[in-house]
C-alpha cells in the first residue's frame, strides 16, 4: 500500500533494518506453516468449509498492550491526524484530492513493480511499469491516472503481501500508535517497503525536502482516504476489535489477490441457536 | 531480418511455453476441482437476485430527489427484500446465539435492526455509487453463493468491487453478508459484538444497551 516512511530513524538505520528485516522475515517464513496448521480445523470431507478464517481467529497475544496502544493512537488521531485531514478535506475539492492521491500512488509504483517481480508475476510487473511510465509523463507526474483509462488499473503490491505469497502467515497482531494496525508479517513488510523503496533511494529519502514533503503528503492523503473507516469506527461497540478484524481481513484479501486462493468462510448458520439444519435448504 | 527472426522464434517459444503453462494450469485446476466439488461454478439465479435487489437499494440511496426520511423508509423496506435479517441477527451474536434468553432476543432483535439500518445506510452513503454490475459468482456449496459485483457512477472514481454472500436456491435468495475491500461486514460485526459481550463478563444486556445508545447517536449524526 502506499503508507511508507513513518519514522525518520529508520532511514539512518536502513541497512541494519534491512538485515534485521530479512532475518525476521526468514523466521516468519519458518514459523508460517506451523501457524497455519494451528488455525486449520481438519474438516476433510466438507467442501470449502475450512473453518479457518482470518476474520474468525486473529492471533493477538498482547491484546492488553495493543488496546492501550490503540487508545493512544486514536487519541493522537483525534488531536493531530484527524483535524489535519479534515482541514485538508475542507479546503480542497475532491478532484484535487484525487490528483494528490494519484501522485502518491504513482510514487509507490516502483515498489509495487519490485514486489510483483518477487512474487513471480511478470505480467503484473510489466503492467505496473507501463502504468508508472505513462502516469509519470502523460499523467503529469502522476497527478492523473491516465493508465487506468487505458485499461491498466492499479494493482498494488508490497512486501507484506509478498511474504504472504511466499507462505508466511500474518503472525501476531500489533497496534502501533501513528502507524495503525499491523501484524508481524506486514510490519516487517512495511519496514522493508521503507528501506528498499526505489523512489526514496534514487530520487530522495527523508533527508531531502522531496522526501519530507512526500512523507507529509502521503500521511495526510492516507488519513483522508481512510476517513470513512474512521467514521465507521464511531459506530462500533468495540472499536479495537472492529479495527483488528477489519484490518486482518483486508490484508488477508490482499494476499489472496496475489495467490488467487479462495477465501475460507465460516458457515453462516454455525453456531445454531436451536437444532437448525447446518446446510441452508429452504 | 535477424531481429524479426529472433522475435518470431521468441514468440514461438513463448507460445509453446504458454501452452505448457496452460496445460499445467488446467491439470492443476482439474486436480483442485476434484477435491472441493462444485467450487468455481456460477449461479445465475443468485446473480440475478443481487443484480435486481442490490441495485434497487443503491438507486434509492443515490436518489438526490428523496428526503433523508423518505430514504430511510424505503431502505427499511428494501432491506427485507434484500437481506435475511433474522439469520444475520442470529449470526452477529456468535457463540452467544446459543445462550441468549428469549427475553433478551426479543429486545436485541429490534435494537440491532435499527442500529444496522442506520449504520449501513451511512456506510453506503459514504460512497454513493449508482450502477451495480454483476461480474461473476462462486458457488461455495449448494445454496451458499458469493456474487461479485462492481459499483460505479456517482461519486465513485474507479469501479468499486463489492461481494455479496447469498443463501437460498432457485429464485429465492437472501443476502447474509457483504464484502468490501476484503472486509465482510457481518463477520466484523460478529467479532465486535462477541468481544463486547465477552468484556462485559458474558452479559448480553450490556451490548443491547450500548447499541440502543449508539444506534440513536448514529441517526442523529447523519
Interface residues (C-beta under 8 A of the other chain):
Chain A: X47 X48 X49 X53 X55 X56 X94 X98 X145 X148 X153 X228 X231 X232 X234 X235 X236 X237 X238 X240 X241 X242 X244 X245 X246 X249 X250 X251 X252 X253 X254 X256 X262 X265 X266 X268 X269 X271 X272 X273 X279 X280 X281 X282
Chain B: X35 X36 X37 X38 X39 X87 X90 X91 X94 X95 X97 X98 X100 X115 X118 X119 X122 X123 X126 X127 X138 X140 X141 X142 X143 X144 X155 X157 X158 X165 X167 X168 X169 X172 X176 X177 X181 X182 X183 X184 X187 X188 X191 X192 X193 X195 X196 X199 X207 X210 X211 X214 X218 X221
